[in-house]
Amino acid sequence: MTQRILIVGSGFAGMWSALGAARLLDKEGKSDSSIEVALIAPEPVLHVRPRLHEAAPARMTAPLLPVLEAAGVRYIQGSVKSILTDKSCVIAIDQAGEHITIAYDKLVLATGSKLFRPPLPGLHEHTFSIDQTDEASVLETHLARLIDLQETTSRNTIVVVGGGFTGLEIATELPERLRKIMGEKASFKIIIVERAQAIGPDLGPGPRPVIQKALDALGIECRLGSAVMSVDPDGIDIANGDRIDAKTVIWTGGMRASSLTEQISSNRDNLGRLRVTRDLRVGEVANVFAAGDVALAATDDKGNFALMSCQHAMNMGRFAGYNVAAELLNLPTLPYEQAFYVTCLDLGSWGAVYTEGWEREIKMEGNEAKALKKKIVTEWIYPPSPSRKAVFADADPLRIVVA
Ligand SMILES: Cc1cc2nc3c(=O)[nH]c(=O)nc-3n(C[C@H](O)[C@H](O)[C@H](O)COP(=O)(O)OP(=O)(O)OC[C@H]3O[C@@H](n4cnc5c(N)ncnc54)[C@H](O)[C@@H]3O)c2cc1C
C-alpha cells in the first residue's frame, strides 16, 4: 500500500519541504510508487511575498508545476480547512468547491502567515496592505486612480502604519512608484506612523542610522511613539489626539501564523507559531512536522530562533522535507540548524542596507546593497530550474541558503 507524505502549503517552506522529501526518497532508491509526496495548496504557484512592495505585484508569482513534476511530487489543488491529527487526515475544499479527505502517514504544515489586523475602528474597511498578492494588487489599483481625484492634502498623503521591515520597504518604494503614476513634479507626503519610539524597532539599533539616512533623503516623515486609534476613508486618528488626513493608509502591523496551527496544538507562541523540536517535529503530535512562518524553531544552541522570514522558511523546508521522509524510511532525522543570519532591507531608490549576524552589523549599504537585494529577490528565492538533478542538488538540507 502506498504511504503518503502530505505537505500543506506551497510557499517557500512548503515548496522546499516537498522537494526535500522527494530528494531523500530518490537518494535512498525509494522514488517508486510505495511512498507518495503530495503537496496541497489553492494554486500551483509560489507567491513571492518579499516583492509585494514593488509595482505590478500580480507578476510576483512563479509557477510550481514544472519543478514539482521534475521531482515527482503530486500537486493537489485545494485549501485545507481541517486537520484531524487523531485520524491522520485533512479535509480540504477542492477547485469545484467539494470537500475532499486526504489521508497522510506524515504531514508537514507550511501554511505560512497572514497580516495581523487588530480590531481598531475602520481598520478592516479603510486600510490597504501588501501582505498577499491580491491585497497588494488592490493597493496598486488604488494608487493608479489617485491621479483622477481632486488634488487635496488627503489625496497627496500616504500613511504607512508600522515602521518595521515591511513598512520601511513599502514607504521607501512609494516615492518612485508615485512619481511614475503622478508625474515627476507631483507633490505628495509619505508618513510612517510607528507605535515604538524608534524606527525599525525589531531590527535593532545596528542598521538604524542607514535607514534614517535613506528616509531623510527620500523625504519620508516619521511619527514615532504614535499608536493609531481609528481609520476612516479620509485619514487616521492617533492616540495623542493628532489626526492625519490621508486617502491612502497602508497597514503593516505584523504577522500571525496561519490559523491551522490552532488545530494541531496549543503549544504555540504569541505569534501563533507551533513550538517544534530541533528536527521540526510538533513534539506532542505524532507524525506532524511544521516549517516556515507556522513554526517556532531554534536556529542554533545559543538561544536564537527562526523569524517569520523567507530566509528561515526555505531552510526549514529543506530540513522538514528530509526529516519527514527519513522518519518513514527509519533513518535518523537531522537537527535544523541555521547559524548564519542576514538581513537585506530594500530602501527604494536610495538603495538598501545589508547586515550580518543577530546584532545586525552593517556590511553594505546604498547601491551595493541594492544590487545584492535584487539578486536575492529576483533569483535566489525563486524555484530552482525544473530539472531533477538541479532540484535535488538545491533541496539538500545541508546546503544552507542565505537570502
Ligand atoms: C511585503 C513583504 C515583504 C517581505 N520581505 C521579506 C524579505 O525581504 N526577506 C525575508 O526573508 N522575508 C520577507 N518577508 C516574509 C516572507 O515572505 C515570509 O516569511 C515567507 O513567505 C514565509 O514562507 P512560508 O512558506 O512559511 O509561508 P507563505 O509564503 O506565506 O506560504 C504559505 C503557503 O500556504 C498556502 N496556504 C495557506 N493556507 C492554506 C490552506 N488552508 N490550505 C492549503 N494551503 C494553504 C498559501 O497559499 C501559500 O502557498 C516579507 C513578507 C511580506 C508580506
The ligand as an ORCA input file, in Angstrom:
! r2SCAN-3c Opt
* xyz 0 1
  C       5.701     42.594      1.924
  C       6.565     41.515      2.498
  C       7.943     41.621      2.391
  C       8.755     40.618      2.913
  N      10.102     40.733      2.761
  C      10.902     39.743      3.203
  C      12.308     39.795      2.994
  O      12.822     40.752      2.415
  N      13.063     38.777      3.450
  C      12.514     37.701      4.079
  O      13.254     36.790      4.456
  N      11.181     37.616      4.296
  C      10.368     38.608      3.875
  N       9.015     38.530      4.081
  C       8.475     37.390      4.844
  C       8.327     36.164      3.973
  O       7.614     36.464      2.808
  C       7.626     35.056      4.744
  O       8.312     34.843      5.948
  C       7.605     33.792      3.913
  O       6.774     33.968      2.791
  C       7.150     32.609      4.736
  O       7.134     31.476      3.935
  P       6.108     30.296      4.251
  O       6.341     29.249      3.228
  O       6.192     29.904      5.671
  O       4.679     30.937      4.068
  P       3.989     31.668      2.828
  O       4.995     32.207      1.906
  O       3.004     32.580      3.445
  O       3.243     30.496      2.071
  C       2.136     29.841      2.655
  C       1.507     28.927      1.634
  O       0.473     28.186      2.253
  C      -0.688     28.212      1.434
  N      -1.844     28.039      2.310
  C      -2.281     28.894      3.255
  N      -3.386     28.395      3.837
  C      -3.621     27.200      3.250
  C      -4.620     26.196      3.427
  N      -5.601     26.330      4.339
  N      -4.560     25.091      2.656
  C      -3.568     24.928      1.741
  N      -2.613     25.843      1.536
  C      -2.634     26.962      2.284
  C      -0.619     29.566      0.762
  O      -1.419     29.583     -0.387
  C       0.865     29.632      0.452
  O       1.127     28.875     -0.702
  C       8.169     39.501      3.562
  C       6.780     39.397      3.670
  C       5.983     40.390      3.145
  C       4.489     40.246      3.251
*
